[in-house]
Amino acid sequence: MTIIEVCHVPPFSNSCRPTPTELSLPLNFSDIFNLKFPPVQSIFFYKLGESTTTFFKTVILPRIKHSLSITLFHFLPLAGHLSWPQHSAKPIVVYNTANDGVLLTVAVSDEDLDHLYSDIRYASESNPYLSPLSVSETKASILSFQITLFPNKGFTTGYTLNHAFLDGRSISLFMNSWACICRNLDANLKISPNSLPEELNPSFDRTLTQGSKGLEMKYLNYWLGLKLPGSDANPRSLKPIPFPVPADVVRATFPFSREDIKKLGERVKSKLERGNQTKPFSTYVLAYAYTLVCMVKAKGLKNSNKVKFGLTADSRTRLNPPLSRNYIGNCVTSCDVLVEVEHLLKENGVGYVAKRLNEMIKGLENGVLEIAKEKVPFMDVEPGVRVILVAGSNRFGKYGADFGWGKPMNVEITTIDVGESFSMMESRDESGGVEIGLVLKKHEMEMFDSLFVHGLKMLRSSL
């Protein structure tokens, strides 16, 4: 791979639509919860046979850059940086100079694009197509992007985001807004920042989260007092805590069709004991439960082992008063449960997990702030317990990021290679379908592949 350009993209501004010279935003309780977690990275793969080097440089890249600049006009705080001034009790997001903006790296690769998104491949193969954030003890960027051309095959768009300010819904809204602006640019690129469609219009209103200041300070004091191997000695440092990434793991994507989900729901319901029915299982719950059981089996866990699994729920509409669905920032609540693996290995292990997930979701009705009060970023886990989490959701609309040359062939949440996690998003080609992204050791992936495919095949033939 060859890097051909690294440039700074500022928010759009002209005499008719000047960009504000400065602004600042406080972090909310959910932002501070994520303050020192590693950045989140993702790659969008686009197939385009006409993507010659000339077409890329004269058509694709100018449109990408100009539309990114316009998008930053609408999402101005994302062009700023995270700071923790000495006079401030907590970090803030600041936009205040002409040097603010996002870093865009442009590269060319001669690797096989199809292999990178459609085959089982080493997880590390994704790394060259992502650019790092600029982070120091006192200043941290919010976003960075990398566009990589695969001549005559297509291109990728990769992002790296600071988890202290953005969650999955926030970045999905940004990417879909950027794509919408790009595909609607005039051919001469002279479009100015028109209003976004209402469904893409971001909200940065922080007034409705002011009642959570006690939580903010609880989480902040937790980070200030935390001492972990490899972490920065300065407690106010904005550098994330390093998480090791295994070198021998592979990555793959597994699809559920809408019919698979339907039959899975029927199967789980039929196995539940009479009088032990729960509310209907959502697509998210069914896909999660089936994937988790396959993972536990593929990892070779035994009845006597314990596993902690959980979910991260969007809290925007669960707060009182609720936030806009287009609120930009972290606004999530995490729930988890510790269980013995033997429950997952039984005949209706999927049903068991689905019920526990439904119980967690129902528990959110008691108030997300009450649940948040019981959490700290790193919960103590007894030795030997495996922690398995999910990243993403089938409701974020990742495949809506069509920049004008078709929707992505695949979207990868790259950073599930940290820890034991899997990703979930909506299906590219079918409403109601789901895609699962997974990173495992090679022999575990082979076992998971067999279990996942065989289980769905048996399900289709048995009902």
N, C-alpha and C positions, 0 to 999 in steps of 0.2 A: 504494500500500500504506500502511496505517495501523498503527502500533504502538500496541496498546491496553494493554500491560502488560509490564514487565520485573521479574521477581521472583527471589528467591533461594530455592532449594529445598535444605533441609538433609537429611541422612539421618534416617530415621524413628527416633524414640526415645520411650519412655514408661517408666513405673515398672517394668513387667514385663520390658521388653526395652531396657534403657538402652544408648545408643551409647557406645563407648569415648571417653574424653575426649581422648586423643591417641595417635598412632602415627607411625612413620616407616619408610620403606622405602628401601634403597639402589637406585640404578640399576645395571642389569647392563651387560655389554659391548655388547649389541645396542641398548639404550636410548641409551647414550652415542654410539654410531655415528650415531644419528638426532638428536642433541641440538639442533642448530640448523637442521634442515630445516623447511620451512614446515608449518603445520598442515594436516591432512587434513580435507576436508569432504565430506559426502554428504547427499543428500536422498531421502526416502522419500515417494512420492506415493500418497495414498489417495483413492479415489473413493467418495463417500457422498452420495446425493441428498437424504437427510433432514438434512444438516448445515446446518440453519438457524442463524442467529446465537444464538437462544435455546437450541436443542439443544446447540450447541457450548459455550456458557457454563455451562449447568446440568448437562450430562452428560459430554461429551467432556473438557473441560478439567479438571474436578475429578478425574476418574479418571486422566488423564494425570499430573497433579501428584502425587496421592497414591501412585500406583504408582511414579513416579520416586523419590520419597522412600524407599519401601520397598526399591527396587532398590539405591539408594545405601547402605542399611544392609548389604546383602550385599557390595557393591563399595566399601567404605568409603574406601580410598585415592584413588579417583576423585573423591571429594568434597573432597579436599585440594588441595594446590598444589605446584608444583615450586619448590625453594629451593636456594640455594647459600651456606650460611653461611660466614663467613670462617674458621671453625675447621675446616671440612670440606674434604677433598681433592677431593671430587667432589659434584655436585648430589644432592639427596635429595628424595623425595616426603614431604610432611608433612601430617598432619591433626591440628590441635591447638586449634582455637577454634570457638566457636559460629558464627562468621562463615564457616566453611568450608561448602562445598556447591557446587551448580552454578547458573549463571545461566540462567534460562529466559525467553526473549522470546516474547511472544504478539502476533500481528499478524493483520490482515484484508486480503485482496487482492481486487480485482475483475477481475484478469487471467483469461485463458482457461486453466484448469487442464489441459485436454486438450492444448493446444498445448505446454505446458511439458514434457510427458513423451513425447509421441507424434510430434511433428513435428521436422524439421530446424529448429533455432532458433539464434539467437546465444548463444554460451556465457555471455555476461555477463547474460543474462536470469535465470540462476539466483541471482545474487548477492543480491538482496533477501531471499531466503528462508533465509539463513544468518546467524547472529550470530557476532561475533568472540570470540576468547579475550581474557581480561584478562591482559596481559603487560607486565612492566616489566623493568628490568635485574636485579632481585633476586627477583622473584616472578612465577610464571606459572601460570595455572589449567590444569587437565587437560582439562576438557570444558565445552562450552556447547551449548545447544539452542535451537531456534526452532520453534514451532508456528504455522503460518499457515493461517487459515480462508479457504476460497473458498466463500462462501455458496451453499448448495443444490447444490454440486458436490463438495466434499470438503475435504481438508486435507493439508498436508505436515508432515513432521517432519524437520528438518535438524539435523545435528550438526557441530561443529568440534572436533577433538581435537588434543591436543599429541602430536606424533610422538615426543617424547622419552620417552614412557611407554606408548604404546599402539600396537599393530599391527593389521592387518586382522582376524585371528582374535579378538583381545581385544575389539574394539568390536562385532564380530558377536555374540559371546557376551553382551555387555552388552545390546545392543538386543533380542535374542531373550528374554533374562531379563526385561527391562522389559515387553516385550509379553506374555509369559506371565503375569506378575503382574497386569498391567492387565486382561486379558480374564478373569481368575479372581477379580477383586474382588467382594466382596458388594455388593449394590445400595446399601447404606447407607454404604459406604466405611470400615467399621470393622474391616476385616481388619488383622491385625498381621503382622509378618514371619515367616511360616511358612518352613520350609526349601524351597529350590528343588529341582526334580527333579535327580537326580544328574548328568544330562548337561549341566545348566546351572550347576552349583555351581562357583564360581571358586576358583582357587588363587593365592595370593600368596607361596608359599614361595620364598625367595631362597637357601636353603642349598645347593641343587644347582648353582648357577651361580657358586659362590665360587672355583672353579678357574680362572676366566677373568680374574683381577685384572690380569694382565699386559696383556691386550687392553684392559681398561678404561682403564688409564693410557696406553696407546698412542693410543687414540682421543681421550682427553681432552687429551693434549699436542698432538695434531694440531689440535684446535679452538682451543686456547689460542694456538697459533702462527699460525693462519690469518688472513690479511689479504685481504679481498675488497672490491671497490668497493661502497659502500652498507652494509657491515656495521658493527656497533657497535665503537667504539674500545676499549671495555672488554672484555677477553678473557673475563671471567667473566660477561658479560651473558647473560641467558636469552632475549633477543630473538632470534627466528629470522632467518636471512639472507633478505633480500627477493629474490624471484624475479619477474621481469616477466611479466605475462600479456598476450598479444597482444589487441588490441581488435577485430580483424576476423575472429575465428574462430567457427565454428559447431559445434553439438553434435548428435549423433544416436546411436541405438541400432540395432544390427544383430543379428538372431537366427540361430543355427544350430539346426536341429531335430536330434533324436537320429538320424534317418535321414541327414541331411546329414553328420554326424560319421562314421557308419558307412561311407557311400559314399566319403567323403574318405579314410578309413583304407585302404579297399580300393584306391583309386586310387594312393595313395602307395606302398603295398606292391607293386602291380603294376609300378610304374616303377623300383623299386630293382633294381640289377644282381644277377644270380645270384651267390651267395656274399657278398653285401654286405648281408645282412639284419641287422636289429637287433631288440631286444626290441620287443614290440607298442607302438604309439604310444598314449598316453593321450588322452582327450578334451581335456585342457588343452593338450597339445603340438600336436595337430592344429588346434585352434581358433587357437592362437597363431601357428602357421606360416602358415596361410592368411591370417590378418589382416595379418601382417607383410608378406607378399608383395604383397597388395593395397595396403597403405600406401605401400610403396616405389614401386610403379608409379604410384599416384595423385599422389605428390609429384614425379614426373618425374625420379627419380634415374637416372643413367647408369651404364653398365658400369664406368667408371673411378672412380666414387664408392666410398666405403667407409661401412659402417654398423656400429655396435656395438649388438648387442641382447643382452638378458639377462633373467634371472628372479630373483625373490626367493622363496626356499624356506623354508617353515615348518621350524624346526629343533628343535621341542619333542621329538619322538620320535627325533631323530637325535643328540641328545647322549648321553653316557655318564657317569652314568646318565641315562635320559630324563626329561623333565619331563612333568607332567600336560598332556593336550591342552587343558585349561581354564586353563592358566597365563596370568595376566594380566600383560602387559608385552610389550615387543618380544622376539621370539626368532626371528630370521630370518637367513638367509645369502644374500648376493647372488652371482650368477655372471654372467659376460658373455663375449662373444666378438666379435672384430673380423673382418669378412669384406668381400670385395669384392662390390659390388652385382651384378656379372655373374652370380654363382652364383644369386642370387634371381630373376633375370630369365629364366633358362633354363626349358625346358618343365617340368622337375620341381623348380622352385625351392622349392615347398612341402615336397617330400621332403627337400631339402637342409637347410632350416631345421629340420625335424622331427628329423633325425638329429643336428644340432648341439645341439638342446635336450636330446635323450636323453643325449648325451655329457655335458652339463653336470650333468644330474640324477644320472647314474651316478657322476660325480666326487664327489658329496656323500658317497658311501659311504666315501671316504678320511678323513672326519672334518670336520665343519663348522667346528670351531675352527681346524683347520689352514688351511682356506680363508680364514677370517676374518682370520688373521694376515697375509695377503697384501693385504688391502683397506684403503683409507682412504676416508672419506666422499666426497671429490671426487677421482676419478682423473683424471690428466691425459689429455686427448684431443687428438690432433694436429688442426691446423686442417682444416676441411672435413669431418670425420667426423660423421655424423648418429648420435645416440644415441637409440634407441627402446626403451622399457621398458614393462612391463605392471604394472598395479595390480590387486590383488584376486585372487580365485580362484573357480573353479566349485565349491569345496567349503566355502565359509563359511556357506551357508544364509541369505543376506540376505533372501530372501523368507519366512523364518519369522517375521518381525516383524509378526505379526497382533495388534493391540491390542484386538481384540474386534469390529471392524467390517470384517473381511476383510483378506486379505494385500495388500501394496502392488500398485498397478498397474504401477509402475516403481520401480527404485532406481538412483540416479545417483551415481557417484563423481565429484564436481564438480571436484576439483582435478587432474584429468588435463589441464586447460587450461594447466598449468605444464609447460613442456618438451614433448617429443614422446613421449607415452605413450598407451596405451589401457587400458581397464578390462575385466575379465572377471568374470562371475558366473554362477551357475546360471540356467537358464531359469525364468521364472515359472510357466509352464503345462505343462511337459513334463519328466519325469525324463530325464536324459541330454542335455538340450538346453543351450545356452550362449547368453548375451547378451554382446555386445561393445559397450562405450561408446567413443565416439571424438570427438575435437575436432580439426578441421582448418580450413584456409582454405576459403572457400566453393567455389571452383572445384576444390580438391582433394577436398572431400567429394562433390561431384557425380561426379567421376571414380571415387572409391572406391565409391560407391553402385552405379555401373554395373558396375564390375569384380566386386564382391562378389556382387551379385544374378545377373549373367550367368554368372559362374563356377559358382555352385551350380546354376543351371538346367541348364547343360551337363553338369555332373556327374550330376545326376539322370537325364538322358536317355541318358547314354553307358554306364551300367553296368546 
